[in-house]
């Protein structure tokens, strides 16, 4: 019973941690503390939040192998769904604050800003992974489930490309996210993946 309470508390803590940034950004806009363009403020921050959540989600598997702590695996689906939620809010912010819900502008926007297409493809990919992250889908897909969800790394590449196009003038922040992504992807390489349990074993013996 105590363990169940601990895991519930852990899940609730993760939920609140993912929710707090949205509440904070909303409060900044409501109190006129978000600068002269609150719409763009929300668009950028929610987009970066989605990237952070995607990186956190993909880091859970190597962290589980490295520490053998069950808590990381327990929140994988939750963080994945939060990533989808942030990405969806990012798209809605664009539609509301940039397009002004004037869909006739979308065609010219796609021509001028092709990174929007990349972002939309990434969002569709996240939606597919979110829709198939339940037990019913796992049973239905069987052996195809794992290969499908490995596309999360391709989605990460699309998100980084999207962000690269957006912040071409200042590459320092993008380089930091790219380095974190490269490190996470490196842990999926078979030689590195096999080494993670050995590292855990050495530390446990020490």
C-alpha positions as semicolon CSV with decimal commas, in nm:
position;residue;x (nm);y (nm);z (nm)
1;X;0,000;0,000;0,000
2;X;0,281;0,239;0,091
3;X;0,448;0,171;-0,245
4;X;0,126;0,245;-0,432
5;X;0,095;0,576;-0,247
6;X;0,455;0,658;-0,329
7;X;0,401;0,594;-0,700
8;X;0,076;0,795;-0,694
9;X;0,256;1,085;-0,528
10;X;0,533;1,057;-0,789
11;X;0,282;1,066;-1,076
12;X;0,097;1,363;-0,926
13;X;0,426;1,548;-0,874
14;X;0,521;1,495;-1,239
15;X;0,174;1,610;-1,349
16;X;0,203;1,931;-1,146
17;X;0,559;1,992;-1,265
18;X;0,439;1,975;-1,627
19;X;0,136;2,195;-1,555
20;X;0,313;2,473;-1,362
21;X;0,495;2,631;-1,662
22;X;0,165;2,672;-1,848
23;X;0,008;2,838;-1,545
24;X;0,311;3,064;-1,505
25;X;0,312;3,175;-1,870
26;X;-0,063;3,234;-1,855
27;X;-0,013;3,446;-1,542
28;X;0,261;3,645;-1,714
29;X;0,023;3,726;-2,000
30;X;-0,267;3,808;-1,765
31;X;-0,051;4,053;-1,565
32;X;0,101;4,218;-1,875
33;X;0,445;4,083;-1,785
34;X;0,496;3,890;-2,110
35;X;0,632;4,180;-2,315
36;X;0,479;4,371;-2,605
37;X;0,379;4,053;-2,794
38;X;0,218;3,813;-2,544
39;X;0,099;3,585;-2,825
40;X;0,451;3,528;-2,953
41;X;0,569;3,492;-2,592
42;X;0,327;3,203;-2,543
43;X;0,405;3,053;-2,885
44;X;0,780;3,043;-2,823
45;X;0,772;2,928;-2,461
46;X;0,517;2,653;-2,516
47;X;0,718;2,530;-2,816
48;X;1,038;2,516;-2,614
49;X;0,845;2,346;-2,334
50;X;0,734;2,078;-2,581
51;X;1,096;2,023;-2,684
52;X;1,209;1,989;-2,323
53;X;0,931;1,740;-2,250
54;X;1,022;1,535;-2,557
55;X;1,385;1,525;-2,443
56;X;1,281;1,425;-2,091
57;X;1,054;1,151;-2,227
58;X;1,326;1,002;-2,446
59;X;1,577;1,014;-2,160
60;X;1,361;0,791;-1,940
61;X;1,463;0,463;-2,105
62;X;1,840;0,513;-2,060
63;X;1,779;0,645;-1,708
64;X;1,583;0,330;-1,626
65;X;1,865;0,111;-1,758
66;X;2,123;0,315;-1,571
67;X;1,944;0,324;-1,233
68;X;1,695;0,035;-1,253
69;X;1,446;0,268;-1,079
70;X;1,088;0,181;-1,172
71;X;0,971;0,541;-1,131
72;X;1,117;0,653;-1,463
73;X;0,926;0,387;-1,657
74;X;0,603;0,471;-1,472
75;X;0,591;0,827;-1,605
76;X;0,699;0,757;-1,965
77;X;0,345;0,757;-2,107
78;X;0,244;1,055;-1,893
79;X;0,534;1,267;-2,015
80;X;0,473;1,156;-2,373
81;X;0,112;1,275;-2,351
82;X;0,225;1,602;-2,195
83;X;0,463;1,646;-2,488
84;X;0,170;1,602;-2,725
85;X;-0,039;1,847;-2,521
86;X;0,234;2,114;-2,532
87;X;0,291;2,060;-2,906
88;X;-0,084;2,094;-2,970
89;X;-0,099;2,414;-2,764
90;X;0,201;2,543;-2,960
91;X;0,013;2,487;-3,286
92;X;-0,305;2,644;-3,146
93;X;-0,104;2,947;-3,031
94;X;0,026;2,987;-3,386
95;X;-0,325;2,958;-3,532
96;X;-0,469;3,207;-3,281
97;X;-0,195;3,466;-3,236
98;X;-0,013;3,459;-3,570
99;X;-0,287;3,364;-3,816
100;X;-0,565;3,517;-3,611
101;X;-0,766;3,206;-3,713
102;X;-0,760;3,341;-4,069
103;X;-0,692;3,013;-4,250
104;X;-0,666;3,187;-4,588
105;X;-0,323;3,309;-4,474
106;X;-0,194;2,957;-4,416
107;X;-0,094;2,892;-4,778
108;X;0,134;3,197;-4,801
109;X;0,271;3,122;-4,452
110;X;0,370;2,770;-4,556
111;X;0,557;2,909;-4,858
112;X;0,740;3,174;-4,654
113;X;0,800;2,955;-4,351
114;X;0,850;2,588;-4,451
115;X;0,945;2,505;-4,092
116;X;0,571;2,514;-4,019
117;X;0,528;2,206;-4,240
118;X;0,808;2,030;-4,049
119;X;0,642;2,119;-3,719
120;X;0,303;1,991;-3,840
121;X;0,457;1,659;-3,948
122;X;0,619;1,626;-3,603
123;X;0,284;1,703;-3,437
124;X;0,106;1,438;-3,644
125;X;0,377;1,190;-3,546
126;X;0,330;1,275;-3,177
127;X;-0,046;1,235;-3,215
128;X;0,001;0,887;-3,363
129;X;0,234;0,787;-3,078
130;X;-0,005;0,934;-2,821
131;X;-0,301;0,747;-2,968
132;X;-0,108;0,417;-2,959
133;X;0,045;0,455;-2,614
134;X;-0,230;0,260;-2,435
135;X;-0,247;-0,112;-2,356
136;X;-0,519;-0,176;-2,613
137;X;-0,297;-0,040;-2,891
138;X;0,002;-0,236;-2,762
139;X;-0,202;-0,559;-2,781
140;X;-0,346;-0,470;-3,118
141;X;-0,012;-0,380;-3,276
142;X;0,186;-0,659;-3,113
143;X;0,544;-0,671;-3,238
144;X;0,486;-0,361;-3,453
145;X;0,436;-0,141;-3,145
146;X;0,803;-0,099;-3,052
147;X;0,925;-0,017;-3,407
148;X;0,641;0,236;-3,437
149;X;0,737;0,412;-3,115
150;X;1,101;0,425;-3,217
151;X;0,985;0,692;-3,461
152;X;0,995;0,923;-3,157
153;X;1,363;0,977;-3,242
154;X;1,274;1,080;-3,598
155;X;1,018;1,317;-3,449
156;X;1,288;1,464;-3,226
157;X;1,497;1,527;-3,540
158;X;1,201;1,706;-3,702
159;X;1,145;1,917;-3,391
160;X;1,512;2,018;-3,384
161;X;1,495;2,106;-3,755
162;X;1,182;2,313;-3,690
163;X;1,354;2,495;-3,404
164;X;1,673;2,542;-3,610
165;X;1,476;2,724;-3,879
166;X;1,309;2,945;-3,618
167;X;1,625;3,056;-3,432
168;X;1,883;3,069;-3,710
169;X;2,004;3,408;-3,586
170;X;2,105;3,267;-3,246
171;X;2,241;2,913;-3,265
172;X;2,370;2,884;-2,908
173;X;2,041;2,767;-2,756
174;X;1,970;2,531;-3,046
175;X;2,318;2,379;-3,015
176;X;2,249;2,300;-2,647
177;X;1,928;2,112;-2,732
178;X;2,098;1,935;-3,023
179;X;2,381;1,821;-2,793
180;X;2,133;1,684;-2,536
181;X;1,943;1,507;-2,815
182;X;2,265;1,358;-2,954
183;X;2,356;1,227;-2,609
184;X;2,014;1,066;-2,566
185;X;2,029;0,911;-2,913
186;X;2,379;0,780;-2,843
187;X;2,243;0,581;-2,547
188;X;2,025;0,386;-2,793
189;X;2,328;0,257;-2,984
190;X;2,374;-0,114;-2,896
191;X;2,731;-0,080;-2,758
192;X;2,630;0,213;-2,535
193;X;2,300;0,051;-2,431
194;X;2,490;-0,260;-2,321
195;X;2,731;-0,047;-2,120
196;X;2,466;0,133;-1,911
197;X;2,385;-0,167;-1,684
198;X;2,758;-0,225;-1,636
199;X;2,802;0,136;-1,522
200;X;2,516;0,090;-1,274
201;X;2,676;-0,231;-1,146
202;X;3,012;-0,061;-1,092
203;X;2,854;0,224;-0,897
204;X;2,646;-0,014;-0,686
205;X;2,959;-0,213;-0,597
206;X;3,146;0,108;-0,512
